[in-house]
Amino acid sequence: MIPADLKLVYYRALIDKKSEYEGIFYVGVKTTGVFCRPTCPARKPKFENCEFYETAKEALLASFRPCQRCRPLSHPSHVSELIQKLVNAVEENPERRWTEEDFRKLSVDASTARRQFKKRFGMTFVEYARARRMGIALKHIRAGSAVIEAQLSAGYESGSGFRDAFSRIMGAAPAQLGNQPILKASWLDTQLGPMIAIADDETLYLLEFVDRRGLEREVERLRRRTKSAVIPGSAPPIRSIERELEDYFEGKLTEFNTPLRLLGSPFQKRVWEQLREIPPGQTTSYADIAVAIGKPGAYRAVAQANGANQLAIVIPCHRVINLNGDLGGYGGGILRKRWLLGHEKKWSTEEQTR
């Protein structure tokens, strides 16, 4: 994940068309669906409409396609003639499924193409061509085409092969995407390590540290519960929580305002809402929460609901400790819990003395 301050540097380089940044980053433009070189001559997008990537592969798998004006994968100053030839050939017919015969017609050795693409873009030529086909297949399905039509346009004769490949790239089987929502997943750098945020265009569904035990199962449960595909990308709630997390870690924010989607039972939601009532710098116990929600004997169920929280920091389950004063457990790890409590105690105390 590219840090927020570096994104600002990249955006300034994009505005100024600084050639020294060629090959350092690519920018995906959400309003057009293309990704570009830093020196693209096209009209510059607003910062909030930009996604920055360090490799072309990241941009492709986030569903962006190469810009036709700046051709980010084929600039002669930065790629070999062989790579330029192959990229141009793909753009002439992006739905082609490449064979040895296609390479022979271009007088290109397939193994050489594989090595050069891997070295330059971090993926083989076949992976690049497949990503382009899959992007087009997704576009067809979202536009209402049948899965079989998308399968054939992507160059797959086998339906199972198409579904497997599609799932690896897009996060869901193709039949599930036609009328189902898509959730975007983005990696956020924080002072306590990277986090993953998942959201749709309106609300944030998940925010967890990437090394949390069982994170894969959490994402899978989210996918099943919402019947959604989870694909790399960004969304307004993700950009919002990224800004708010920066302010939180700098001690400038005490309350998160990013819209949340709470997926749980009515009891769990009551617990999570009560967690949000705990002031920064203070702690409480499971028993206290049980009393607060009118279920004084349900402290074990409260503990389970606390552990099921999928929105770390924002729903502050880290503010719950044992009755004897011990910190207790925390999905993000006890060291993070201790740091978060100390951080909040410090700036809440400073706020009171101002």
ABEGO torsion letter per residue (X at the ends): XBBAAAAAAAAAAAAAGBAAABGABBBBBAAAGBBBBAABABBBBBAAABBBBABAAAAAAAGBBBBAAAGAAABAAABBAAAAAAAAAAAABAABBBBAAAAAAAGBBAAAAAAAAAAAAGBBAAAAAAAAAAAAAAAAAAAGBBAAAAAAAAGBABAAAAAAAAAAAAGBBAAAAAABBBBBBBBBBBAAEBBBBBBBAABBABBBBAABBGAAAAAAAAAAAAGBBBBBEBBAAAAAAAAAAAAAAAGABABBABBBBBBBBAAAAAAAAAAAABBBGBBBBAAAAAAAAGBAAAAAAAAAAAAABABBGABBAAABBBAAGBAEBBAAEAAAAAAAAAAAAAAAAAAAAX
